[in-house]
Amino acid sequence: MNTNNEIKKGEEHYICLGGCRGVSKVPGVCQTEGCANHNHELVRCYCTDGLHNDFKPVQK
């Protein structure tokens, strides 16, 4: 997973809601050891400001 700075604003990305604040350009699972959501699916984030909606689940 990447850090927030590697994702461009408005670019499709996926985040972990388990506390590690991981961000990925591709769908998958959290790979951060010790994270509460380790091996859980990442959530697609639709933010355009790079703040990831304060890492709260996106309402569809």
Order of alpha helices (4+ residues) and beta strands (2+ residues): beta-beta-beta
